[in-house]
Amino acid sequence: MTNLSAESIVLSADLTVDSPISQASTQVNALLASTHYILECIHAVGLPWWATIFCATFLLRTAITTPVAIYQQRAVGRMMMLTPVLQAWLETLKASVSIDHKLKDRDYSTFNQEIQNAYRAKVKELYSKHKCNPRVSFLLPWVQIPLFVTMSLTIRGMAGYPLPFLGDSRLVPESGFTEGGTLWFTDLAASDPTWIMPVAIGATNLLNVEMNSSMMSKTPTRNQIIFRNLFRALSISMIPIAHEVPMAICLYWLSSGTYSVVQNLAFRMPGVRRWLKLPPLPKQALQ
């Protein structure tokens, strides 16, 4: 009898306590409901759905990602200003250590290790002094990607487009979505047969990759080269993917990519950088 009671209690607890997967699903649904509500509020002022998606993209990017991008630009700008100082110091260090090693007849590996240790210590010292944190350079994607995924999933549901292998093919588009477009994309729930939007999305993403790459040093590291080529490949691969999804999603992707292009161009303008109190860029980044 005791064992039966204990088993009943355990089973009861399993039914009343949500699993981590269930809790995560609830949170995701709440997030999607929030972005859906934002889109509905903008649409309620009288805008067509295509303009609603464009305005929602602009408002959310301006309110959420742009402040993070400005903060990141300030941090990265300080690090870029220190680069010439570190390079000059490194050359002086190499000459000094080289003379010392020749006098003491040490091998190259010892010489190279001493250079690396001293350089790391100097970088840490200068970054600490000028409040630079290299991790900040990866901050924007951690904010931008969740927003991008959330909006894409929200618009996917509104367009009645099922998730591959998981979705319900009986989903119905949001009221007005099938005639809420403009120009050649009047049906936002259909894919683009002209390939205009998919190609524009790929080109916009590729332009952003190249603009960000131009901000790197003239001698990028091996990892920087790998990531740059990876993002180039991803930009091109977005073209066939965008051709398969509804034009409502394409419109969001193109709007978001265009926003990034304009933002990147603005961050390269000396007047804008002064207004935002950002450090000036090196000459090579402005060319």
C-alpha positions as CSV (number, residue, x, y, z in Angstrom):
1,M,0.0,0.0,0.0
2,T,2.8,2.3,0.9
3,N,4.6,1.7,-2.4
4,L,1.4,2.4,-4.4
5,S,0.9,5.7,-2.6
6,A,4.5,6.7,-3.3
7,E,4.1,5.8,-7.0
8,S,0.9,7.8,-7.2
9,I,2.6,10.8,-5.8
10,V,5.5,10.6,-8.3
11,L,3.1,10.2,-11.2
12,S,1.0,13.1,-9.9
13,A,4.2,15.3,-9.7
14,D,5.1,14.4,-13.3
15,L,1.8,15.6,-14.5
16,T,1.7,18.9,-12.6
17,V,5.3,20.0,-13.1
18,D,6.1,21.3,-16.6
19,S,9.1,19.7,-18.4
20,P,11.9,22.0,-19.6
21,I,10.8,21.4,-23.2
22,S,7.3,22.4,-22.3
23,Q,8.4,25.5,-20.5
24,A,10.7,26.5,-23.5
25,S,7.8,26.0,-25.9
26,T,5.5,28.2,-23.7
27,Q,8.2,31.0,-23.7
28,V,8.7,30.7,-27.5
29,N,4.9,30.9,-28.1
30,A,4.6,33.9,-25.8
31,L,7.5,35.6,-27.7
32,L,5.8,34.9,-31.1
33,A,2.5,36.2,-29.8
34,S,4.2,39.4,-28.8
35,T,5.7,40.1,-32.2
36,H,2.4,39.1,-33.8
37,Y,0.7,41.7,-31.6
38,I,3.2,44.3,-32.7
39,L,2.5,43.6,-36.3
40,E,-1.3,43.7,-35.8
41,C,-1.0,47.1,-33.9
42,I,0.9,48.6,-36.8
43,H,-1.5,47.1,-39.4
44,A,-4.4,48.5,-37.4
45,V,-3.4,52.1,-38.2
46,G,-4.4,51.5,-41.8
47,L,-1.1,50.3,-43.4
48,P,-1.2,47.4,-45.8
49,W,0.6,44.3,-44.7
50,W,3.7,44.9,-46.9
51,A,4.1,48.3,-45.3
52,T,3.4,46.9,-41.9
53,I,6.2,44.4,-42.2
54,F,8.6,47.1,-43.4
55,C,7.7,49.5,-40.6
56,A,7.9,46.7,-37.9
57,T,11.3,45.8,-39.1
58,F,12.4,49.5,-38.9
59,L,11.0,50.0,-35.5
60,L,12.3,46.8,-33.9
61,R,15.8,47.2,-35.4
62,T,15.9,50.8,-34.2
63,A,14.7,50.0,-30.7
64,I,16.6,46.8,-30.1
65,T,19.6,46.2,-32.3
66,T,20.8,49.8,-33.1
67,P,21.6,50.7,-29.5
68,V,23.6,47.5,-29.2
69,A,25.3,48.2,-32.5
70,I,26.3,51.7,-31.3
71,Y,27.7,50.3,-28.1
72,Q,29.6,47.7,-30.0
73,Q,31.0,50.3,-32.4
74,R,32.3,52.4,-29.5
75,A,34.1,49.3,-28.1
76,V,35.5,48.1,-31.4
77,G,36.5,51.6,-32.3
78,R,38.6,51.9,-29.2
79,M,40.3,48.6,-30.0
80,M,41.0,49.7,-33.6
81,M,42.6,52.9,-32.4
82,L,45.0,50.9,-30.2
83,T,46.0,48.6,-33.1
84,P,48.7,51.0,-34.5
85,V,50.1,51.5,-31.0
86,L,50.3,47.7,-30.4
87,Q,51.9,47.1,-33.8
88,A,54.6,49.7,-33.2
89,W,55.2,48.3,-29.8
90,L,55.4,44.7,-31.2
91,E,58.1,45.7,-33.7
92,T,60.1,47.4,-31.0
93,L,59.7,44.3,-28.8
94,K,60.8,41.9,-31.6
95,A,64.0,43.9,-32.2
96,S,64.8,44.1,-28.5
97,V,64.1,40.4,-27.8
98,S,66.0,39.4,-31.0
99,I,69.1,41.1,-29.8
100,D,68.8,39.5,-26.4
101,H,68.4,36.0,-27.8
102,K,71.3,36.4,-30.2
103,L,73.5,37.3,-27.3
104,K,72.2,34.3,-25.2
105,D,72.2,32.0,-28.3
106,R,68.6,30.8,-27.7
107,D,66.4,28.9,-30.3
108,Y,63.6,30.4,-32.3
109,S,60.8,28.7,-30.4
110,T,61.9,30.3,-27.2
111,F,62.1,33.6,-28.9
112,N,58.7,33.3,-30.4
113,Q,57.1,32.2,-27.1
114,E,58.6,35.2,-25.3
115,I,57.3,37.5,-27.9
116,Q,53.7,36.1,-27.7
117,N,53.7,36.2,-23.9
118,A,54.9,39.8,-23.8
119,Y,52.4,40.8,-26.5
120,R,49.4,39.2,-24.8
121,A,50.4,41.0,-21.6
122,K,50.6,44.3,-23.3
123,V,47.3,43.9,-25.1
124,K,45.6,43.0,-21.8
125,E,47.2,46.0,-20.2
126,L,46.1,48.5,-22.9
127,Y,42.6,47.0,-23.2
128,S,42.1,47.2,-19.5
129,K,43.3,50.8,-19.4
130,H,41.1,51.9,-22.2
131,K,38.1,49.8,-21.2
132,C,38.2,47.5,-24.2
133,N,36.5,44.1,-24.2
134,P,37.1,41.9,-27.3
135,R,34.0,39.9,-26.5
136,V,31.8,43.0,-27.2
137,S,32.6,42.5,-30.9
138,F,30.4,39.4,-30.8
139,L,27.6,41.1,-28.9
140,L,25.4,42.2,-31.8
141,P,24.7,38.8,-33.3
142,W,23.5,37.5,-30.0
143,V,20.8,40.2,-30.1
144,Q,20.1,40.4,-33.8
145,I,19.8,36.6,-34.5
146,P,17.1,35.9,-31.9
147,L,15.1,38.9,-33.3
148,F,15.6,37.7,-36.8
149,V,14.4,34.2,-36.0
150,T,11.4,35.4,-34.0
151,M,10.2,37.7,-36.7
152,S,10.7,35.1,-39.4
153,L,8.7,32.5,-37.4
154,T,6.0,35.0,-36.6
155,I,5.6,36.0,-40.3
156,R,5.8,32.3,-41.3
157,G,2.8,31.6,-39.2
158,M,0.9,34.6,-40.5
159,A,1.6,33.5,-44.1
160,G,0.3,30.0,-43.4
161,Y,3.7,28.5,-44.3
162,P,4.4,25.2,-42.4
163,L,7.8,24.4,-40.9
164,P,9.7,21.9,-43.1
165,F,9.0,18.3,-41.9
166,L,7.2,19.6,-38.8
167,G,4.5,22.0,-39.8
168,D,0.8,21.6,-40.4
169,S,0.0,22.0,-44.1
170,R,-3.5,23.1,-43.2
171,L,-2.3,26.4,-41.8
172,V,-4.4,29.4,-43.1
173,P,-2.8,32.8,-44.0
174,E,-3.6,35.8,-41.9
175,S,-6.7,37.8,-43.2
176,G,-5.6,40.1,-46.0
177,F,-2.2,38.4,-46.5
178,T,-3.0,37.0,-49.9
179,E,-3.7,40.5,-51.3
180,G,-1.6,42.6,-48.9
181,G,1.4,43.0,-51.1
182,T,2.3,45.5,-53.8
183,L,4.0,45.7,-57.2
184,W,4.8,42.1,-58.4
185,F,4.4,40.5,-54.9
186,T,0.7,41.1,-54.3
187,D,0.2,37.7,-52.6
188,L,2.4,37.7,-49.5
189,A,1.6,34.1,-48.8
190,A,3.1,32.9,-52.1
191,S,6.7,32.5,-53.1
192,D,8.4,34.9,-55.6
193,P,8.4,33.3,-59.1
194,T,10.5,36.1,-60.5
195,W,13.5,35.5,-58.2
196,I,13.8,39.3,-57.8
197,M,13.5,39.2,-54.0
198,P,15.7,36.1,-53.4
199,V,18.5,37.6,-55.5
200,A,18.1,41.0,-53.8
201,I,18.3,39.3,-50.4
202,G,21.5,37.4,-51.3
203,A,23.1,40.6,-52.7
204,T,22.2,42.6,-49.7
205,N,23.6,40.0,-47.3
206,L,26.8,39.7,-49.4
207,L,27.1,43.5,-49.4
208,N,26.9,43.5,-45.6
209,V,29.6,40.8,-45.3
210,E,31.9,42.8,-47.6
211,M,31.3,46.1,-45.7
212,N,32.0,44.4,-42.4
213,S,35.1,42.7,-43.8
214,S,36.5,46.1,-45.0
215,M,36.6,47.2,-41.3
216,M,39.2,44.5,-40.6
217,S,42.9,45.0,-40.6
218,K,44.9,44.7,-43.8
219,T,46.3,41.4,-42.5
220,P,43.2,39.5,-41.2
221,T,43.8,36.4,-39.1
222,R,43.1,32.9,-40.4
223,N,39.9,32.7,-38.4
224,Q,38.7,36.0,-39.8
225,I,39.3,34.8,-43.3
226,I,37.4,31.5,-42.6
227,F,34.4,33.3,-41.1
228,R,34.3,35.9,-43.9
229,N,34.2,33.1,-46.6
230,L,31.6,31.2,-44.5
231,F,29.3,34.3,-44.4
232,R,29.8,34.8,-48.1
233,A,28.7,31.2,-48.7
234,L,25.7,31.7,-46.4
235,S,24.7,34.9,-48.2
236,I,24.6,33.1,-51.5
237,S,22.8,30.0,-50.1
238,M,20.0,32.3,-48.9
239,I,19.0,32.9,-52.5
240,P,17.4,29.4,-53.2
241,I,16.1,29.3,-49.6
242,A,14.3,32.7,-50.1
243,H,12.8,31.4,-53.3
244,E,10.9,28.7,-51.4
245,V,9.4,30.8,-48.6
246,P,6.5,33.2,-48.8
247,M,7.1,36.7,-50.1
248,A,6.1,38.1,-46.6
249,I,9.2,36.4,-45.2
250,C,11.3,37.6,-48.1
251,L,10.1,41.1,-47.5
252,Y,11.2,41.0,-43.9
253,W,14.6,39.5,-44.8
254,L,15.2,42.2,-47.5
255,S,14.0,45.0,-45.1
256,S,16.3,43.8,-42.4
257,G,19.3,43.4,-44.7
258,T,18.7,46.8,-46.2
259,Y,18.5,48.3,-42.7
260,S,21.9,46.7,-41.9
261,V,23.4,48.2,-45.2
262,V,22.2,51.7,-44.3
263,Q,23.4,51.3,-40.7
264,N,26.9,50.2,-41.9
265,L,27.1,53.1,-44.3
266,A,26.1,55.5,-41.5
267,F,28.7,54.1,-39.2
268,R,31.4,54.9,-41.8
269,M,30.4,58.6,-42.0
270,P,32.7,60.8,-39.9
271,G,29.8,63.2,-39.2
272,V,27.5,60.4,-37.9
273,R,30.4,59.0,-35.8
274,R,31.0,62.4,-34.2
275,W,27.2,62.8,-33.5
276,L,27.1,59.3,-31.9
277,K,30.4,59.9,-30.0
278,L,32.1,57.0,-31.8
279,P,35.9,56.9,-32.2
280,P,37.1,57.8,-35.7
281,L,37.8,54.9,-38.0
282,P,41.2,54.2,-39.5
283,K,41.7,55.5,-43.0
284,Q,41.8,52.0,-44.5
285,A,38.3,51.4,-43.3
286,L,37.0,54.5,-45.0
287,Q,38.4,53.6,-48.4
